[in-house]
């Protein structure tokens, strides 16, 4: 270990997580077990997806007051949140391509 954190495309991981939740829900439901916790998780997963979608336009164009839920999204926002600083659109584009 070199002390660095590495991660890949968060949106793919998020999609796989939602698929696993659907499977978990189906299996629990078929066994007549409590599905409350599993049923609440997609809310948080979809909110994360919305956050990535709404964030990118505002960051790419700081003159926009709100983002647009149009599917144009950043792959993840870990570095942006961690650094808590604005970078130029070019730096972000290079980072997330």
Steps between C-alpha positions, in 0.01 A plus 500: 500500500633840407255700710295617202131444450403383155154458358334461166183615333258558788193508276559141386538394862180685585312321222624164622399591855145581386485165316613317815235683702233384256619141534516525878148643512363220283667227704391646835147555375472142370601373846248731672779683683512869588594708195480843667874574509553370147203699370644823646847463346407582137390844619854578612660341193278697263566821695872442447439461127294820495777681690754397235263604222403839642852587614692482174329778305534744790866415542571514128315832469500686835254756359217245510289521812388138480605188319291304257390139546591403147742210542813713449675409821836477664627145562556567867544797727743360753794721408284809467340450841829397663696794366211739570635741246397611155709397204479623147266320262803380303656341808173328584450379145849349496445342839170332411561377147 
